[in-house]
Amino acid sequence: MTAAIVIATLLFLLGVIAWGLKQKYPHNEDRVVTAIDALLPQTQCAQCGYPGCRPYAQALARSEAATNLCPPGGSALFTALNDLLHPDTAVKPPSQTASLMAVIEETACIGCALCLPPCPVDAIVGAAGQMHTVIEAQCTGCELCVPACPVDCISLVEVPSQIIEIPSSDDLALGCIACGQCDDSCPLDLPAQSLVSAVQNKDQLLVNNLGVNRCIECGLCDKACPSSIPLAEIFAAEKRQQLRRVEDATTKALLKARYATHTDRLGKAASEQSDRRADRLKGSRPWQ
Protein backbone atom coordinates (compact mmCIF):
# COMPACT_ATOMS: atom_id res chain seq x y z
CA MET A 1 0.00 0.00 0.00
CA THR A 2 2.81 2.40 0.90
CA ALA A 3 4.59 1.70 -2.42
CA ALA A 4 1.39 2.42 -4.36
CA ILE A 5 0.95 5.76 -2.57
CA VAL A 6 4.57 6.72 -3.29
CA ILE A 7 4.21 5.84 -6.98
CA ALA A 8 0.93 7.75 -7.27
CA THR A 9 2.50 10.78 -5.58
CA LEU A 10 5.50 10.67 -7.94
CA LEU A 11 3.26 10.40 -10.98
CA PHE A 12 1.22 13.37 -9.76
CA LEU A 13 4.36 15.46 -9.20
CA LEU A 14 5.70 14.54 -12.64
CA GLY A 15 2.40 15.58 -14.17
CA VAL A 16 2.52 18.94 -12.39
CA ILE A 17 6.12 19.50 -13.51
CA ALA A 18 5.27 18.56 -17.10
CA TRP A 19 2.30 20.97 -17.08
CA GLY A 20 4.48 23.76 -15.68
CA LEU A 21 7.16 23.21 -18.31
CA LYS A 22 4.55 23.25 -21.06
CA GLN A 23 3.23 26.58 -19.81
CA LYS A 24 6.69 28.11 -19.53
CA TYR A 25 8.13 26.58 -22.70
CA PRO A 26 5.27 26.06 -25.17
CA HIS A 27 5.70 23.74 -28.13
CA ASN A 28 7.78 25.14 -30.96
CA GLU A 29 4.85 24.83 -33.36
CA ASP A 30 2.73 27.02 -31.07
CA ARG A 31 5.39 29.72 -31.11
CA VAL A 32 5.66 29.50 -34.90
CA VAL A 33 1.87 29.71 -35.27
CA THR A 34 1.78 32.78 -33.03
CA ALA A 35 4.59 34.42 -35.02
CA ILE A 36 2.84 33.70 -38.33
CA ASP A 37 -0.54 34.85 -37.01
CA ALA A 38 1.04 38.16 -35.95
CA LEU A 39 2.07 38.77 -39.57
CA LEU A 40 -1.34 37.98 -41.08
CA PRO A 41 -3.75 40.90 -41.65
CA GLN A 42 -6.49 39.42 -39.40
CA THR A 43 -9.19 40.13 -41.99
CA GLN A 44 -10.64 36.63 -41.39
CA CYS A 45 -11.80 36.72 -45.02
CA ALA A 46 -11.25 32.99 -45.75
CA GLN A 47 -9.88 33.82 -49.22
CA CYS A 48 -6.92 31.57 -48.40
CA GLY A 49 -9.24 28.57 -48.19
CA TYR A 50 -9.13 28.39 -44.40
CA PRO A 51 -11.87 29.66 -42.05
CA GLY A 52 -9.68 32.39 -40.54
CA CYS A 53 -6.17 33.74 -40.09
CA ARG A 54 -5.28 31.45 -37.18
CA PRO A 55 -6.17 28.22 -39.05
CA TYR A 56 -4.13 29.45 -42.02
CA ALA A 57 -1.20 30.14 -39.68
CA GLN A 58 -1.49 26.61 -38.28
CA ALA A 59 -1.45 25.15 -41.79
CA LEU A 60 1.62 27.22 -42.68
CA ALA A 61 3.40 26.05 -39.53
CA ARG A 62 2.75 22.44 -40.56
CA SER A 63 3.90 23.15 -44.14
CA GLU A 64 0.42 22.25 -45.40
CA ALA A 65 -0.27 25.57 -47.16
CA ALA A 66 1.52 27.92 -49.54
CA THR A 67 2.62 31.39 -48.49
CA ASN A 68 0.86 33.15 -51.39
CA LEU A 69 -2.76 32.46 -50.44
CA CYS A 70 -3.53 35.75 -48.67
CA PRO A 71 -4.68 38.47 -51.14
CA PRO A 72 -5.15 41.17 -48.46
CA GLY A 73 -1.56 40.71 -47.29
CA GLY A 74 -0.15 41.04 -50.80
CA SER A 75 3.52 40.85 -51.67
CA ALA A 76 4.65 42.38 -48.35
CA LEU A 77 3.08 39.53 -46.36
CA PHE A 78 4.34 36.97 -48.86
CA THR A 79 7.90 38.22 -48.42
CA ALA A 80 7.58 38.36 -44.61
CA LEU A 81 6.23 34.80 -44.44
CA ASN A 82 9.02 33.46 -46.60
CA ASP A 83 11.62 35.33 -44.56
CA LEU A 84 10.20 33.65 -41.46
CA LEU A 85 9.58 30.15 -42.81
CA HIS A 86 11.99 29.80 -45.73
CA PRO A 87 14.83 32.29 -45.18
CA ASP A 88 17.24 30.43 -47.46
CA THR A 89 14.85 30.09 -50.41
CA ALA A 90 14.77 32.70 -53.15
CA VAL A 91 11.11 33.31 -54.02
CA LYS A 92 9.35 35.81 -56.24
CA PRO A 93 6.49 37.69 -54.59
CA PRO A 94 3.08 37.75 -56.31
CA SER A 95 1.70 40.88 -57.89
CA GLN A 96 0.08 43.26 -55.41
CA THR A 97 -3.72 43.19 -55.41
CA ALA A 98 -5.78 46.31 -54.84
CA SER A 99 -7.36 46.90 -51.43
CA LEU A 100 -11.14 46.58 -51.56
CA MET A 101 -14.04 47.86 -49.51
CA ALA A 102 -17.71 46.92 -49.59
CA VAL A 103 -20.28 49.59 -50.45
CA ILE A 104 -24.04 49.18 -50.06
CA GLU A 105 -26.35 50.92 -52.51
CA GLU A 106 -28.64 52.25 -49.83
CA THR A 107 -31.60 53.02 -52.11
CA ALA A 108 -31.70 49.37 -53.20
CA CYS A 109 -31.19 47.85 -49.73
CA ILE A 110 -34.32 46.02 -48.52
CA GLY A 111 -33.10 45.60 -44.96
CA CYS A 112 -33.12 41.80 -45.02
CA ALA A 113 -30.07 41.64 -42.69
CA LEU A 114 -28.72 38.60 -44.55
CA CYS A 115 -25.36 40.36 -45.01
CA LEU A 116 -24.77 40.74 -41.26
CA PRO A 117 -23.85 37.16 -40.27
CA PRO A 118 -21.25 36.59 -43.04
CA CYS A 119 -19.21 39.68 -42.10
CA PRO A 120 -16.40 38.32 -39.90
CA VAL A 121 -15.64 41.66 -38.24
CA ASP A 122 -19.17 43.12 -37.89
CA ALA A 123 -18.41 45.98 -40.27
CA ILE A 124 -22.03 46.18 -41.49
CA VAL A 125 -24.58 48.03 -39.39
CA GLY A 126 -28.31 47.62 -39.82
CA ALA A 127 -31.48 46.01 -38.51
CA ALA A 128 -34.21 43.96 -40.12
CA GLY A 129 -36.41 46.22 -42.26
CA GLN A 130 -33.94 49.10 -42.02
CA MET A 131 -31.30 50.42 -44.39
CA HIS A 132 -27.83 48.96 -43.88
CA THR A 133 -24.44 50.64 -44.21
CA VAL A 134 -20.77 49.66 -44.07
CA ILE A 135 -18.32 50.99 -41.48
CA GLU A 136 -15.54 51.97 -43.88
CA ALA A 137 -12.77 51.92 -41.28
CA GLN A 138 -13.59 48.33 -40.27
CA CYS A 139 -14.35 46.75 -43.66
CA THR A 140 -11.61 44.35 -44.76
CA GLY A 141 -12.87 43.78 -48.30
CA CYS A 142 -13.33 40.04 -47.73
CA GLU A 143 -16.27 39.83 -50.20
CA LEU A 144 -18.22 37.44 -47.95
CA CYS A 145 -21.19 39.81 -47.79
CA VAL A 146 -21.58 40.09 -51.58
CA PRO A 147 -23.11 36.65 -52.34
CA ALA A 148 -25.35 36.93 -49.26
CA CYS A 149 -27.26 39.93 -50.66
CA PRO A 150 -30.44 38.78 -52.51
CA VAL A 151 -30.81 42.05 -54.44
CA ASP A 152 -27.14 42.54 -55.40
CA CYS A 153 -26.88 45.96 -53.78
CA ILE A 154 -23.40 45.34 -52.36
CA SER A 155 -20.36 46.06 -54.52
CA LEU A 156 -16.64 46.26 -53.94
CA VAL A 157 -14.63 49.38 -54.70
CA GLU A 158 -10.89 49.90 -54.68
CA VAL A 159 -9.36 51.77 -51.78
CA PRO A 160 -6.50 54.08 -52.77
CA SER A 161 -3.28 52.66 -51.40
CA GLN A 162 -1.00 54.85 -49.29
CA ILE A 163 2.49 53.74 -50.15
CA ILE A 164 5.38 55.19 -48.20
CA GLU A 165 8.50 55.09 -50.29
CA ILE A 166 12.02 55.16 -48.91
CA PRO A 167 15.00 55.29 -51.27
CA SER A 168 16.43 51.83 -51.85
CA SER A 169 19.54 50.55 -50.13
CA ASP A 170 21.58 51.20 -53.26
CA ASP A 171 20.41 54.82 -53.36
CA LEU A 172 21.28 55.31 -49.70
CA ALA A 173 24.77 53.93 -50.12
CA LEU A 174 25.41 55.74 -53.38
CA GLY A 175 27.79 58.63 -52.85
CA CYS A 176 28.10 58.39 -49.06
CA ILE A 177 31.72 58.96 -48.13
CA ALA A 178 31.19 58.62 -44.36
CA CYS A 179 32.50 62.11 -43.77
CA GLY A 180 30.30 62.70 -40.71
CA GLN A 181 29.37 66.25 -41.69
CA CYS A 182 25.67 65.39 -41.32
CA ASP A 183 26.29 64.49 -37.68
CA ASP A 184 27.97 67.82 -36.98
CA SER A 185 25.15 69.79 -38.62
CA CYS A 186 22.27 68.27 -36.61
CA PRO A 187 20.93 70.75 -34.01
CA LEU A 188 19.74 67.81 -31.87
CA ASP A 189 23.06 65.95 -32.11
CA LEU A 190 21.44 62.96 -33.83
CA PRO A 191 23.87 60.48 -35.42
CA ALA A 192 22.53 61.01 -38.95
CA GLN A 193 25.17 58.87 -40.62
CA SER A 194 24.45 55.90 -38.32
CA LEU A 195 20.72 56.43 -38.78
CA VAL A 196 21.04 56.19 -42.56
CA SER A 197 23.01 53.00 -42.16
CA ALA A 198 20.37 51.53 -39.82
CA VAL A 199 17.58 52.44 -42.26
CA GLN A 200 19.59 50.90 -45.07
CA ASN A 201 19.96 47.65 -43.09
CA LYS A 202 16.29 47.75 -41.98
CA ASP A 203 17.37 47.48 -38.36
CA GLN A 204 14.22 48.83 -36.70
CA LEU A 205 15.50 48.41 -33.17
CA LEU A 206 18.67 50.39 -33.89
CA VAL A 207 16.69 53.05 -35.79
CA ASN A 208 14.52 53.56 -32.71
CA ASN A 209 17.46 53.55 -30.32
CA LEU A 210 19.26 56.18 -32.40
CA GLY A 211 16.24 58.47 -32.05
CA VAL A 212 14.81 58.86 -35.54
CA ASN A 213 11.54 60.12 -34.03
CA ARG A 214 13.42 63.09 -32.56
CA CYS A 215 14.32 64.32 -36.04
CA ILE A 216 12.63 67.67 -36.74
CA GLU A 217 13.30 67.42 -40.50
CA CYS A 218 15.02 70.79 -40.60
CA GLY A 219 17.09 69.82 -43.63
CA LEU A 220 20.44 71.05 -42.27
CA CYS A 221 21.95 67.57 -42.76
CA ASP A 222 20.92 67.69 -46.43
CA LYS A 223 22.79 70.95 -46.90
CA ALA A 224 25.86 69.61 -45.13
CA CYS A 225 26.01 66.37 -47.14
CA PRO A 226 28.57 66.69 -49.97
CA SER A 227 26.89 63.77 -51.78
CA SER A 228 23.45 65.43 -51.74
CA ILE A 229 21.75 62.45 -50.08
CA PRO A 230 18.15 63.44 -49.06
CA LEU A 231 18.64 62.59 -45.40
CA ALA A 232 15.68 64.57 -44.04
CA GLU A 233 13.37 62.93 -46.58
CA ILE A 234 14.67 59.49 -45.62
CA PHE A 235 14.15 60.12 -41.90
CA ALA A 236 10.66 61.57 -42.48
CA ALA A 237 9.65 58.51 -44.51
CA GLU A 238 11.01 56.19 -41.83
CA LYS A 239 8.98 58.01 -39.17
CA ARG A 240 5.83 57.64 -41.28
CA GLN A 241 6.56 53.94 -41.69
CA GLN A 242 6.94 53.51 -37.95
CA LEU A 243 3.61 55.23 -37.39
CA ARG A 244 2.03 53.00 -40.04
CA ARG A 245 3.36 49.89 -38.30
CA VAL A 246 1.81 51.01 -35.00
CA GLU A 247 -1.50 51.73 -36.72
CA ASP A 248 -1.44 48.37 -38.50
CA ALA A 249 -0.79 46.54 -35.23
CA THR A 250 -3.68 48.39 -33.59
CA THR A 251 -5.99 47.59 -36.50
CA LYS A 252 -5.03 43.90 -36.42
CA ALA A 253 -5.76 43.69 -32.70
CA LEU A 254 -9.14 45.39 -33.20
CA LEU A 255 -10.12 43.11 -36.09
CA LYS A 256 -9.09 40.05 -34.11
CA ALA A 257 -11.23 41.16 -31.16
CA ARG A 258 -14.22 41.92 -33.41
CA TYR A 259 -13.88 38.51 -35.07
CA ALA A 260 -13.84 36.79 -31.68
CA THR A 261 -16.95 38.73 -30.62
CA HIS A 262 -18.66 37.93 -33.93
CA THR A 263 -17.89 34.21 -33.68
CA ASP A 264 -19.00 34.05 -30.05
CA ARG A 265 -22.29 35.81 -30.83
CA LEU A 266 -23.09 33.53 -33.77
CA GLY A 267 -22.27 30.48 -31.64
CA LYS A 268 -24.63 31.62 -28.88
CA ALA A 269 -27.37 32.42 -31.43
CA ALA A 270 -27.02 28.96 -32.98
CA SER A 271 -27.16 27.34 -29.54
CA GLU A 272 -30.26 29.32 -28.55
CA GLN A 273 -31.94 28.45 -31.83
CA SER A 274 -31.19 24.77 -31.26
CA ASP A 275 -32.62 24.97 -27.73
CA ARG A 276 -35.81 26.67 -28.98
CA ARG A 277 -36.24 24.02 -31.64
CA ALA A 278 -35.79 21.26 -29.07
CA ASP A 279 -38.39 22.92 -26.82
CA ARG A 280 -40.87 23.19 -29.71
CA LEU A 281 -40.38 19.55 -30.65
CA LYS A 282 -40.80 18.50 -27.04
CA GLY A 283 -43.96 20.56 -26.73
CA SER A 284 -45.44 19.00 -29.84
CA ARG A 285 -44.86 15.50 -28.42
CA PRO A 286 -46.49 15.46 -24.99
CA TRP A 287 -46.00 11.71 -24.71
CA GLN A 288 -42.21 12.16 -24.44
GUKE-555053 format. One record per atom (N, C-alpha, C): x, y negated, z negated. Coordinates in steps of 0.05 Angstrom, whole numbers, plus 5000, padded with zeros to 4 digits. Each point is the difference from the previous one (the first is absolute). Layout:
<nodes>
XYZ...
</nodes>
This chain:
<nodes>
501750245000498349765000501749755000502150004983501849774999501449955027500950225013501349975026498149885021497550084999498049905019499649704996499949914974499649724994502449845010502450114996502449865009500149975030499350215014499949995030497949805009497750014988497949815008500849714996501349954977501049734994502149915020501850185007502149945020498849935027498050175008498749955026498649735000498749934977498649754998502049765002502350034986502049795001501249975028500550225013501049995028498049875018497450054996498049875016499949714996500349914975500049714994502549875012502350134999502449895011499849985031498950215012499650005029498249775009497849964984498149795007501449724997501649974979501449754996501949945022501550215008501949965022498649935026497750125005498549945024499049715000499249904977499249724998502349815004502350074989502349825002501450025026500150245012501450045025498050145019498249855013498050125017501450135024498550185013501050155023500949815022502150085013501249835021497949935021498250195007498049945020498149784991499450004974498349794989501349725003502649994995501449755003500049915029500550195018500049945029497349905009497950144991497249925007499549714991500849944975499649734990501549805016502550065008501649825015498749955028499150225012498749975027497449844997498450074980497449864996500449704996502249924987500649724996500549855026501050155021500549885025497549975018498150184996497650005017498349764994498449915020498549754997497650024982499250244991497750044982497449915012499850015027497449935013498050234997500950244994498250234997498250045024501149955024498450005024499650275013501750204992499850275010500750035030501249795011500850025028502450195004501350074979502350195001499050285001497450054996498950274999499750114972500849844980499750084972498049814986498750104979497949844988500849744986502649954997500949764987503149995001501149784989502949965001501550214983498950064976501350194983500250285012497850115012500350265013501949995023500249785015501949985021502950004989500449864978502650004987500850284991498050154989500650284992500850175023498649965023500750165024502849935010500749744999502649925009502250124981499450004975502050114981500550305005497950135009500350295006500850065029500749785015500850025028497850135017497549944993497750115015498849795019501049765000498949795016502249835012499449875023501949835013500049724987502049855004500249734988498849785017498850075023498949805018497050015001498750094979497150045001498449774987501449794991498649784986500049755018497949955015499849765017500249744984498749974977500249754985502949934991501550214994502849954992501849915022499450105025501649925023502950104999501649865016502850085002501649954975499249804984501549944975499750244981497650104997499650234982501450255011499850045026501350235013503050004994501249775003502949984994500650054971498349884982500550044971499650294992498150145011499650284994502350175009501049945024502250165010502649944985500349754991502349934983499950164974497650044990499750144974500250305003498850115021499850295003502150125019500849855020501950105020502149795005501649934980502049785004502150065020500550255007502250065018499050065028497449955005498850065026499449745015501049985024499449765016497350035013498149834994497350025010499249735012498350015020499049765013497349934989499649764989497449934989497849975021497550054994497949975019499449715005498549945021499349725006498149904978500349754993498449884979497149965010498150094984497249965006498949754987498049885012498949754990498450054974500149814982498450024976497149945007498250154989497149975006498449934976497749885005498149944978497250045011498350104983497250055008498449744998498249965019498249765000497250105005498149914984497250075003498549785014498650075022498349815013497549974983499949794985498049974979497249985010499649895024497349985011498950275009501850195005499150275008499950194977501149934977500050184977497250054989499250254996497450074990500050064971502249984987500250044971499550294992500950195016499650284993501950104979502249864995502050074980501550265006499750105024501550255007503049965003500849755003502949945003501449974973498549994978501349964974501550254990498850245001501550234989502650065015500149985027502550075014502449824994499549754992502249814995501550094975502650085004501550114977500849794979499849745007500949804981497849804993497550075006497749844994500349715010500849985026500449735011497549905014497850154999497449915012498149954977498749775002498149914979497349995012498050114987497349995009498250194985497449955002498050184987498050095021498650214993498050115018497949785008499649965026498149815009501149725002502649964993501249745000502450005020500749765009502249985019502650074986501850145014502550084990502349825011502249994986502349855009502650144991502249935012502650134994501749804985501250104978502049834986502650015015500649795014502350015019502650074985500449894977502650054986500350284991497850164998500250274990499850215023499049925023499750195022502750105010500350265003502550125009499950085029497749965014499950075028500050305005498950164982500150295002498150125020498049855008498150075021497950204990500050084975498250204990497149904999499649744999497349894999498749985027501650005022498949965027498150225008500850264998498150215009497650034981500149894976497850024981497749825007500549795015498049795006498150115022497450024995498150105020499349815022500749744996499349805021502549885012502350114995502549915012500549704996499649904976500449724996502749954986501750214997502649964988502150035022501849825002502250015019502649944986502250075014502649954989501449785016501249814986501449785013502950014990501849905017502849994993500549774980501750064981500949804981502749905008500449745003502649895008502150094980502250115011502150094982501849764992501050014976501849794990502850124996501549985021502750125000502149804991501550084980502249834990502650105012501249845016502450085014502549894986501950184996502649924990502150075021501949835006502050075020501250274994500650165021501150264997502750004987500950244992502650024987502249905018499850065025502149915019500149695001497649885000499949715001501249874975499550134977501149904975503050014999501050235011502950034998501549845022498649945021501249865023501149724991502549975002501249734996500749944971499250174981500749944972503050064996501449804990502850034996500750014970497950034983500450034971501649774988499549765010501549774990499149904973497550064992499049924974499049714998500049865023499149724999497149984993498450205006497149994993499750024970501750154987499950014971500549734987502049875010500849744989497949785004498450035022498149795006497450034985499450234988497450054987499849834975497949844997499749834976499250164976499150255004499350184977502150214995502349975013502250194997499250295006498350045020499350275009502250115017500650264997502050125017498950075028499849805017498750035026501350225017502650015000501350205016499450284991499950054974499350264989497150065005498349794999497150045006499650105028501449875019499750085028500850295004502250074986500950285002498050204989498749924977498050174987497650035018499149785013497850015018500650185024502549975010500950165022499950304994500850074975500050284992497450104988497949825000497450064990500150104971501749884984500350074972498249824984497550094996498049824987500849944971501150194986500749964972502249784998502050025017502149805000499049735009498249995020498949755009498649864977498450154984498649894977502049914979502050164994501949934979501649755008500549965025501549765009498349755000497450034996498349774997498949875025499250165020499049895025497549834995498450074980497649854995500549724988502549954992500749734990500849815023500350115024500749845023497849795006500849755003498149795005499949935030501450155016500049975029500749715009502049894987500749725006501549985026501350225009501450005026502949904998501049944977502849914997501950225008499350264995501850225007500150025030497849945014500050015030502049805011500049764988501849795010502950064994500550154978502750064993501150235015498350175011500950255014501349935027502550065004501349945025499150185023498650224993499050195021497149955006498849794988497249925005498050234995500550164979498150214993497749874984497550065008497649874987499550124973501649934980499950124974497349944986499249745001497649934986497650145011499950045027497850145013500050304991502450114998500250284991499050044972500849814982499250034972497049954997498949815016497149954999498450245009501050135021498650245010500150234980502350024987500350214980498149954976499749754992498249944978497150065008499349955025497350065010499650315000502050145008499850295000499750114972501449894981499750094972497149954990499049775007497249934992498150205013500550065026498350195014500150284987502350084991500250264987498450014974500149784985498449994975497050015006499249855021497249995007499150285010501750135016499350275010499750204977501849984981499850184977497549954984499249754997497549934986497650105015500149975026497750095017499850314999502250145001499950294998498850094974500849884978499050074974497049954999499149785011497149935000498450205017501050075023498750195018499850274987502250084987500050264986497950014978499849784985498049994978497250005011499549855022497450005012499250275011502050145012499450275010499350194978501449984978499450174977497249954989499349744999497349924990497950115020500549965026498250095021499550304998502250164998499850294999498550094975500649874977498750074975497049945002499349785011497149935003498550195018501250075022498750195018499750284987502150084985499950254986497750014979499749784985497849994981497349995013499849865023497549995015499250275010502050155011499550275010499150184977501349984977499350164977497249944990499349744999497349934991497950095020500649985025498150105021499650304997502150154995499850294996498350064976500449854978498550054976497049945004499449785015497249945006498750215016501550105020498950225017499550254983501850064983499650244982497649964983499649764989497649954983497550025017500049905024497650025017499350295006502150165007499550285006499050154975501149934978499150134975497149934993499349745006497349924995497950135018500950065024498250125020499750304996501650114981499950294994499650044970497649964991499550014971500550274988500050215017500550274989502950054993501849825008502950044994500549914971
</nodes>
